[in-house]
Amino acid sequence: MNTNPNIPWQKIYDFAISCGNESDPKSFSISVMNNLKELCNFDQSLIYFLDGNRRVQNQYLMNIDKHWSTMYLEYYSKIENARYSISKNPRENPNKPTINVIEWEKEASTEFVPDYVRPRGLKYSLGFCLYDLNGMPRTVFALDKTNDEKFTDNELLTLSLLIPLLNNLHKNYFHQQTVQKGIDQISWDTTELTEREIEVVNLLCQGVSPTMISKSLHISQSTTHKHISHIYQKMHVSNLQELLVRLLG
């Protein structure tokens, strides 16, 4: 356990408990954002809520005009080799959360910086993700500073201790009770599916695309499609809809 006397342990645990009282991932994440300023200084912030295929399905903005988010989503998230893109594949590391900090004055002045960063007056940005039960990013946070004060080492350390707690709470909202109940009632031993094929079926039943299944299970897309083909053969179906009807009724 870290014994740094500057870490506000009580605030960290109180923070996590308070946010965990929310009823869904959106309200939970908004509660996180609204209370983070007690532990970390920033001027603007946003949250992107992703579906199982990493498409943005909702957002929450704090002190940011909506047109900046629209501009980013429509254009800038797709350029510069996806360097600043939410379409990248930030994999979950259960042992150490990934916290990305950008000092914009040190970034190359490519199209993104003069057209998006400079007009917003950004000096520093900090980003992190919260994940679902499959280790896929479902909520993306960005904290921005328009002043010249860096994120401090103590702020970064505090976040590195807080985020795993928040991530565990966040995962609890993704049990997908209706689908999961149906999946849990399936007698897998009568299907002759392998353990890997059962993993693939579980993700298919949750609406995850083959591409995202490949990334979630860290296998190639061709391997994923082979698994799906074998699943269809063993379940005597010809497409996903028939498979879902067969499995879930």
N, C-alpha and C positions, 0 to 999 in steps of 0.2 A: 504494500500500500504506500502511495506517495505521501510523505510527511511534510511537504512544503507548507509552511505556516500561512502562506498567502492565498492558498486555495480555499475558497468559501464552501467547504464541504456541506454545511447545513443548508446553504442556499441551493446547492446542486440537487440534493435529495428532495428538498421542499419543492423545488421547481419541477422535478420529474413527477412527483406525486400529484401536484396540482394539475399538470397537463394531462396526466393519465386518467383524470376524472371525466374527460370528454367522451362523447358517445360514438364518434366516427373519425376517420383519418383526417378529413378536412378541418373540422373544428379543433381536433388535437393539434394539427400543424399550425393553424392560425394562433392558437393559444401559445404554442412554442414561440412563434415569431413575436407576438405582442409582449412576451415576458423576457425575451432574450436581452433586451437593453439593460436589464438589471445586472447582467454578467458580462456583456460585451458592447462596446460603443460603436454605433453605426448611424448613418443618416437616412438611408433609403434601403428598402428590401423588397424582395418578391419571393413568391412560392409558385412553382409549377407542379401541378398534380398530373401524374402520368398514368395511362392505363397499362395493362399487362404487356403491351407491345411498344411501350415507351413513347406513345403519342400523347401530346399535351391535351388534356380534357378539361382542365380548369386552371384558374390562377388566382392569386391573391397579391395585391400590390400595396405597399406602404410608402407613401410620399413619392410615388413614381407615376407620371402621367401614362395613361394606358397606351398612347400612341408609340411610346418607346418599346413597350413589350410587343406590340403588334409588329413594329419594324424588325425587332430581333427575331421573332418567330417566323416572319414571312421571308426574311432575307439573310440576316447575319448568322443565324444558327446553322446555315447551310454552306458557308464559305470558309476559306482559309483552312482547308483540310480538316474541317470540323474541330479546329483547335478550341474554339469557344462555344462549341455546340453541345446541346443537351442530347444529341443523337449519339454521342460517344457512349462507350459501354463501361461505365464506372462499376467495377465489380466490388461486391461487398467483401471487406476484410474484417471478420468477426473480432480479430485481436487488436486491430488498430484502425480507427475511422479515417477515411480520406478527407482531408480538409485542404482545399485548394485556395491559395492566396495569390492574388495578382497585384503587383505594383505597376500601375498603368504608365507612369513616367518612364519606366524601363522597357516597355513593350515597343516593338518596332512599329513605326508609323505607317502601317498598311491601311487598307480601306476601312477596316473595322474601327480603328482608333480615331481618325479625324471625323468620320461620319456618325459614329455612335457614342464612343467614349468621351471625347472632348466636349461635344455639345451638352452632354449630361453632367459635365464637371466632375467626372469620377477620378479619384486618386488611388483608391484601393478597393478591391473586391474580395470577398471570402465566400466560398461555396462548399456545400456538403449535401449528401443525399441520405434519405431514410429508405429502407428496403422492405419488401414483402417476405412472405415465408419461403419463397423460392430464390431469395437473394437478388431479386430484380429491383432496380431503383423505381420507386413509386412517388416520392416527393422530393423535389429539388429546392434547396434554399440558396438564396444569394443575398449577402449582406454587403452594402456598398458604403464607402466613405467619400465625401466631397471635400474633406479637409486633409491637411498634410500629416495627420497623426496616424502612424502605423497601428495595425493590430498588435497589441503588446504580447510578449511571450506568456504572460500570466493569463491573458484572455484565450490564447491558443491552447494553453495547457488545460484551462477550465473547460473549454469546448471539447477537447479530446477525451475528457473524463465524462462529460455530460452526454455527448452524442450516443455512445453505446447504450446508455440507459434509455434514452429517447427511442433509439432504434428497436430495442426489445419491446417497448410499449407499442410502438408503431406497428410492429408485426402482428400484434394481437387483433388488429382491426381487419386482417386479411384472411380470416378463417373461411370466408365465403360459406356460411353455415348451410345454406340450402343445397348448394352443389356438393359441398364436402360430405354432408349427411348421406347423399345418394352414393357418392364414391365409397364411403366407409361401409355401405351395405353390400357392395359387390363382392361376390365370392371369387376372388382372384385365382384361387387354386383350381377352379373349373375352367379357366380361360386359356390355360397353357401359355400365358404371357411370361416373359422373363422379367426379372426385377427392373432392368432398364426400360423395357417396354411399358411396364406399369408406371414408371416415372413419367414417361412421355405421355401416356394416356391421362394421367392426373393433370398435367399441364394443358393438354388439349381440352379437357373438360372445363378448365378454368378460362378458356378463351385465348390462351397464349398461342401465338403464331409459330409455325415451324422454325422460322428464323430466330425468334427469341428463345425458343426451346433449345436450339443449338448453343446459344450464348449462355443460357442458364445452366445447362448441363456440361458446358465446355466440350462439346463434340462438333464435328463438321456438319454442314447442312446436308451433305450427301448421306452421312450416317443417320441423321435424323429422319430423312425421307425413307431410308431403308427400314428403320424401325416402324415408321407409320405404315409402310407397305406390308410388313409382316403382321402388324396389328390388324390391319384390314383383312388379311387372309385368314388369320386365326379366328377373328370375330365374324367372318362371313358377311362383310359389308363392303361397299364400294366407295364410300365417301364419309366425310366427317359427320354430316347430319345423321346418316344411318348409324354411325358408331355411337353418337350421343344418345339416340333413341334406344339403341340396343342396351347401352350401359345404364342410362339414367331414366329411361321410360319417357 
